[in-house]
């Protein structure tokens, strides 16, 4: 029997909150970051359209195990809607399919916003990653097919009109839950206002628990790598941009353990939760030793039971 080959790259673990430039796809951005850090594994928490810029949280190494917790987080987008044209892709990329000479007033827009907050039904764009009969909707759309995509419930925490820079455009900020399409918001608002519309500019500024102040531009990473001399210096400069793997678990209770308890936990064994403020029961929690993530699991009757272990 042949020997299994070693994994290529460094066993680095952590989160990079990338400020993705417009014009780059999410998969391309992840590949670029993985190459820069020479990481063994990498993945992202929430696709960002190539035409969009902004926050793309990228997990390296063991941090990929925490991606689901970021995927579920609320997201904030700033976007510009251009009125008067509806496009096949609901953004600048596709051809114009409907036009109107009408331009909505600020009062008309403000009156519409309450209809787009809370739990609403939304139909994803024709050009989206939604699967129809096992095929991606955008693949079918590129082949000229018009597909029926079922409306789904999404949650909009808030939708604010920020400015009207000119009569044919409006700038918004939206806080929304998983599965919301900003392009669909622009399309549907345009139809309701009787003027049609599409997204002309889109930027994601937050993906909970990460904030705008943690964004790292790709250019800054490239400059840090180029400025460093030997390989060790380069990796040291890049690693300084990483957040701890446990940064994705903000909001979950932390259970601090001794080294001995952490060792037992890493073998898959439950351990007693100690401490005056330790919970007796918790549906989800994470355990740490010396400030480092050891496991994600749950607390039941004063025992921490691991579901995923780290650093094995």
N, C-alpha and C positions, 0 to 999 in steps of 0.2 A: 504493500500500500504506500502511495506517495505521501510525503509530508506536506501538510498545509502550509502555504506560504505566509510570510509575515504581512500584516496590514501595512500598506504604504502610508507614510506620513507620520505626524506627531500625534500622540494621544492627548491633545489639548482639549480642554472642556471649558465652555463659557458661552455667554451671549454677546453678540455684536449687534448694536442697534444701528443698522446701516441707513444712511440717507441716500437712497437709490436715485441716480439721475434719470431724467426722462430719456426715453429712447432705448433703454436697456431692459430686457425681460428679467423676471424674477429668477428663473433658472440660470440665466447667464450671470446674474449678480452673485448667486450662491457659489457657482463654479469659480468665479474670480476670487471671492473671499477664501474659499477652500484652498485655492492655489497659493494665494498670498501667505496664508497661515500654515501651509503644508499640513492641513488637518486630515485626520483619518476619516472623519465623518462630518457632514454638514447638512443642514436642512433649514427651511424657513417657516415662519408662522404667518401664513396668509399671503396669497399671491397679490401682487400689485401689477396692474396693467403696464405694458411697455411705455405707453404715452404718459403715464402718471409718474410723479416723483414722490420722494419722501420716505417714510419709515417702513423698512423691511427688516424685522427682527430675524437674525440668522443665528441658529444654534450650532455650536461646534462640539464634536465628541459626545460625551455623556449628556450634555445639555439637550440633545435631540430627544431624550426621554421626557423632557418637560414641555415639549412643543404643544401638546394638547391644552395645557393650562393657559398658554398665550393665545392660542387659536380662539378660545372661548371669551377672551377679553373684549371689552368695548373698544371701538375705534373712532377716531376723529379725523374728518376730512375737511379741507377747504377746497372749494371748487367754483369755477366760473361757468355759468350757463349762457350760451349764445342763443338768443331768441330769433325766430323767423325761419329756421330750418330744422327739420328732423332728418337724421342720417341713419343709414342701415345699421351702423355699429353703435349708434347713440353717442358717438364722440367724433373727433375730427377725422378719423381714419377712413370712414366709409363715405360712399356717395350720398348726395342729397336725395331723399325720397318724398319729402313734403315741404311746402313753403307757405309762408303767410306774410302779409304786410303789416299785420298788427304787432304792436309792441306794448307789453303790459306796464301799467303804472306801479309805483311803489305800493300804493294802497291795495291794488289788486293782488300783488304778490303776498303782502302781509296777511291779507284775508284768507289766502289759500293755505298758509303754513300749518295751521292747527290740524288740517286734514292729513298731514304727513308726519304727525308725531304720535307716539304710543305704538301699539301693535297694529300694523297695517298689512294688507295683502299686496304683494309685489310680484310682477312677472319679470324674470331675468331677461337680459337682452338676447337677441338671436345669436349674437357673437359672444358667447360665454362658455364656461367650462362645464355647464350643466350637462349631464348625460341623458340622452334620449335613445332608448333601445340599445344601450351599450356604447353609443357613439357620442362624442363631444358635440355640443350644439354648434360650436364655431366651425368644426370640420364639415358638418352638414350644410351650414350657411355658406361656406366657401365654395361648395359644390353646386350652389344655386338653389338648394332646397329651402322651403319655408316650413319651419317646424313649429309644432304646437307645444309650447312650454307652459306647464301648469303654474298658476300663481301660488306663492307660498307666503306664510306669515313671517314677517321680520319685525324687529323692534327698533324704533327711532326714539332715542332719549330726548334729543332736541334738534331743531332745524332752525337756524338763524339767518336772516338776511343781513349781510355785513355791509354791502355797498352796492351802488349802481354807478359804475364808472362811466357808462355811456348808455344811451337809450336802448341799445340792442343787447346789453349784457347785464348780468347780475351776479354778485359774488356771495356765496353761502358758506356756512360752516355747519356740519352735521355730526352728531354723536350717535353711533348706531351699533347694533349687535351683529353677530356672525351671520353671514349670508346675504347682507344688504348690498345691493348694487347702486352706486351713486349714479351711474349712467341711466339706470331705470328711473331714478328720481327726476333727473333732468327731462327725460322723455315724457314722463307722466305729468309733471308740472306744466310742461309746454302744451300738452294736449288739453289739460283742464283750463288753462288760461286762453286757449283758442289761438295760440300764436306759434306752437311747436317750439322745440328747443333741443339742444345737444350739449354735452360737456365739452368746453373749449380748453379747460385747464383743470388738472386734478392733482392734489397733493395730500398725502396722508401724514398727519402730524403726531398722532398718538395711537399706540396699540397697548392697552392696559396689560401689564403694570408699567410699561415704559413710557417716558415723557419726551417732549421735544428737546429738552436740554441735554438728553443723552445721545442725540443723533450724531453719527460720525460720517462725514462725507467720504465717498470712495476716493476722491482725489487726495484727501488727507492721509489715508492709509497708504496710497501709492507713494506719496512724498516721503512718508516715514520710512518705508521700505527702501527707497532709493537713497535716502540720506545716510542710512546705516552702512557700516563697513562690512565686516564679516557676518556670516550667517547667524551666529549667536546674538550679535547686536541687533540684527534685523528682526529676529523673533521677539527679542525683549521689547523693542520699540512697538511692535504690533500688538503683543499681548497686553500692553498697558491700556489698550482700548477696550478690552473685554470686561464684561460684567460677570459676577459670580453666577454659577449655574443656578443657584437657589433664588436669584433675582426674579425668576419666572413665577415663583410660588408666593409672592406677596399676597397677604390676606389669609393664607392658611396658617394654623397654629404651628409653632416650632417647638419640638421636643428636644431639649439638650441632653446628651447622653455622655456617659463616661467612655473611655477608650475600650474597656472590656465589654460594655453593653453594645457599643458600635460594632465590635468584632462579631458578637453573636448575631446581631441584626444582619450583617453582611452575609452570614451563612443561611439567612432565611428564617431565623428563629425569632419569635416574639420576645419582647423584653418588658419589664415592669416600668411604668412611667412614674418617675419620682419628682418631688418638688411641690411646694405649697400651692402654686398656681397651675399645676399640671392638670389637664382635663381628664375626667374619667371616661368620657366618650367623645369622639369626634369622627365624623364621616370621612374626613380627609385631613391629613397632617403630614409634616415632614420632620425627620429626625436629623440632628446635627451632632458632630463631635469636633471640638476645637474650632467651631464656626464653619465647618465644611459639611455639605450635604452628604448624608449617609443613605437615607432611604425616604421614599414616599409611601405612605400607607394610611392606616386608620387606627383610632384608639377605641378599644372595646373593653369595658369593665376594668379600666386602669392598665391595660396591656397595649403596647404599640405593636401592630402587626404589619409587616412590610409587604408592599405590592411590587415596588421597583427598588432595587438597590444600586448604589453608585460606588465607584472606586474599588471594585472587586478586582 
